[in-house]
Amino acid sequence: MQKVRGLFIGIVGFGLTIVSLFLPFAKNENESKSLVGMAQVYLSSTSSDWNDAAMATFYKIFVPGMVGLMALFVILYLIMNIGFKPVGMIVFNILTIVVYELLKWDFKDRRVVPGTGDKGCAFTIMYVAFGIMVVGCIMRFVDKKRTSKTEQTV
């Protein structure tokens, strides 16, 4: 049972991160959008929405690409967790955090999510998920160390 404790913690972090991609990220008076919903809005926008064809093309690729990268890195984190590779878990956890922070910085810079009252619950839950993923990485290191010690004594 000791060996799977880190696995379960990592799976919880993975699940919470995936769920937070669908939770409200930005709110206004009438609606709220998740990160996946915002990516869909950017994909369906036209150059007339932006008054600049270059900006429309950039954000049609940038925002959905960043959300896709986050999902990809979290899935790779899960694969590394199942494969008992704690270093890979740390790498993909850091990459997920970097992509999330870059996307959040871009939204703040363009005033997509201007004030603290306009932020959705995904802002907070995402950091909780990242913390759980870090704990999962640490527990996998501990599990790996314990496994190697028991193999050496046998």
C-alpha positions as CSV (number, residue, x, y, z in Angstrom):
1,M,0.0,0.0,0.0
2,Q,2.9,2.3,0.6
3,K,3.9,2.2,-3.0
4,V,0.6,3.4,-4.4
5,R,0.1,6.4,-2.0
6,G,2.1,8.7,-4.3
7,L,0.2,7.3,-7.3
8,F,-3.2,8.2,-5.8
9,I,-2.1,11.7,-4.8
10,G,-0.7,12.3,-8.3
11,I,-4.0,11.1,-9.8
12,V,-6.0,13.4,-7.6
13,G,-3.8,16.4,-8.7
14,F,-4.2,15.3,-12.3
15,G,-8.0,15.1,-11.9
16,L,-8.3,18.4,-10.2
17,T,-6.2,20.1,-12.9
18,I,-8.4,18.7,-15.6
19,V,-11.6,19.6,-13.8
20,S,-10.3,23.2,-13.3
21,L,-9.9,23.6,-17.0
22,F,-13.7,23.4,-17.2
23,L,-14.4,25.5,-14.1
24,P,-15.2,29.3,-14.4
25,F,-11.9,31.2,-15.1
26,A,-13.3,34.6,-15.9
27,K,-16.7,36.1,-15.0
28,N,-18.7,39.1,-15.9
29,E,-22.3,40.1,-15.1
30,N,-24.0,37.7,-17.5
31,E,-21.6,34.8,-18.1
32,S,-18.6,33.0,-17.0
33,K,-16.0,31.2,-19.1
34,S,-13.7,28.3,-18.4
35,L,-10.2,28.1,-20.0
36,V,-11.6,25.6,-22.5
37,G,-14.6,27.9,-23.1
38,M,-12.3,30.8,-23.7
39,A,-10.2,28.8,-26.1
40,Q,-13.4,28.0,-28.0
41,V,-14.3,31.7,-28.1
42,Y,-10.9,32.6,-29.5
43,L,-11.2,29.8,-32.1
44,S,-14.5,31.1,-33.3
45,S,-13.5,34.7,-33.5
46,T,-13.0,36.5,-36.8
47,S,-10.6,39.3,-37.8
48,S,-13.5,41.8,-37.6
49,D,-13.7,41.0,-33.9
50,W,-10.1,42.1,-33.5
51,N,-9.9,44.9,-36.1
52,D,-6.5,43.3,-37.0
53,A,-6.1,40.2,-39.0
54,A,-2.6,39.5,-37.6
55,M,-3.9,39.6,-34.0
56,A,-6.9,37.4,-34.8
57,T,-4.6,34.8,-36.3
58,F,-2.2,35.0,-33.4
59,Y,-4.9,34.6,-30.7
60,K,-6.7,31.9,-32.7
61,I,-3.5,29.9,-32.3
62,F,-2.1,31.1,-29.0
63,V,-4.9,30.7,-26.5
64,P,-6.2,27.3,-27.7
65,G,-2.6,26.2,-28.1
66,M,-1.8,27.1,-24.5
67,V,-4.9,25.4,-23.1
68,G,-4.0,22.3,-25.3
69,L,-0.4,22.4,-24.0
70,M,-1.7,22.5,-20.4
71,A,-3.9,19.5,-21.0
72,L,-1.0,17.6,-22.8
73,F,1.5,18.3,-20.0
74,V,-1.0,17.2,-17.3
75,I,-1.6,14.0,-19.3
76,L,2.1,13.4,-19.6
77,Y,2.4,14.0,-15.8
78,L,-0.1,11.3,-15.3
79,I,1.8,8.9,-17.6
80,M,5.0,9.6,-15.7
81,N,3.1,9.0,-12.4
82,I,1.8,5.7,-13.5
83,G,5.3,4.8,-15.0
84,F,6.9,5.6,-11.6
85,K,9.1,8.4,-13.0
86,P,9.1,11.2,-10.4
87,V,11.6,13.3,-12.3
88,G,9.4,13.3,-15.3
89,M,6.5,14.2,-13.1
90,I,8.3,17.3,-11.8
91,V,9.3,18.4,-15.3
92,F,5.7,18.2,-16.6
93,N,4.3,19.8,-13.4
94,I,6.7,22.7,-13.9
95,L,5.8,23.0,-17.6
96,T,2.1,23.0,-16.7
97,I,2.6,25.8,-14.2
98,V,4.7,27.8,-16.7
99,V,2.1,27.6,-19.4
100,Y,-0.7,28.5,-17.0
101,E,1.2,31.5,-15.7
102,L,2.0,32.6,-19.2
103,L,-1.6,32.4,-20.2
104,K,-2.7,34.2,-17.0
105,W,-0.2,36.9,-17.6
106,D,-1.4,37.4,-21.2
107,F,-5.0,37.7,-20.0
108,K,-4.0,40.2,-17.4
109,D,-1.9,42.2,-19.8
110,R,-4.8,42.4,-22.3
111,R,-7.2,43.0,-19.4
112,V,-9.3,40.0,-20.2
113,V,-9.6,39.2,-16.5
114,P,-9.1,42.7,-15.0
115,G,-10.0,42.6,-11.4
116,T,-10.1,40.2,-8.5
117,G,-13.9,40.2,-8.5
118,D,-13.9,39.0,-12.1
119,K,-11.8,35.9,-11.5
120,G,-13.5,32.5,-11.4
121,C,-12.8,29.7,-9.0
122,A,-10.4,28.1,-11.4
123,F,-7.8,30.7,-10.4
124,T,-7.6,29.2,-6.9
125,I,-8.3,25.6,-7.7
126,M,-5.6,25.4,-10.2
127,Y,-3.0,26.4,-7.6
128,V,-4.4,23.8,-5.2
129,A,-4.1,21.2,-8.0
130,F,-0.5,22.2,-8.6
131,G,0.3,21.8,-4.9
132,I,-1.3,18.4,-4.8
133,M,0.8,17.4,-7.9
134,V,4.0,18.6,-6.2
135,V,3.1,16.4,-3.1
136,G,2.5,13.5,-5.5
137,C,6.0,14.0,-7.0
138,I,7.5,14.0,-3.5
139,M,5.6,10.9,-2.5
140,R,6.7,9.1,-5.7
141,F,10.3,9.9,-4.8
142,V,9.7,8.5,-1.3
143,D,8.0,5.5,-2.8
144,K,10.8,4.9,-5.2
145,K,13.4,5.2,-2.4
146,R,11.5,2.7,-0.3
147,T,11.2,0.3,-3.2
148,S,14.9,0.4,-4.0
149,K,15.8,-0.1,-0.3
150,T,13.5,-3.2,0.0
151,E,15.0,-4.6,-3.3
152,Q,18.5,-4.1,-1.9
153,T,17.7,-6.0,1.3
154,V,16.1,-8.9,-0.5
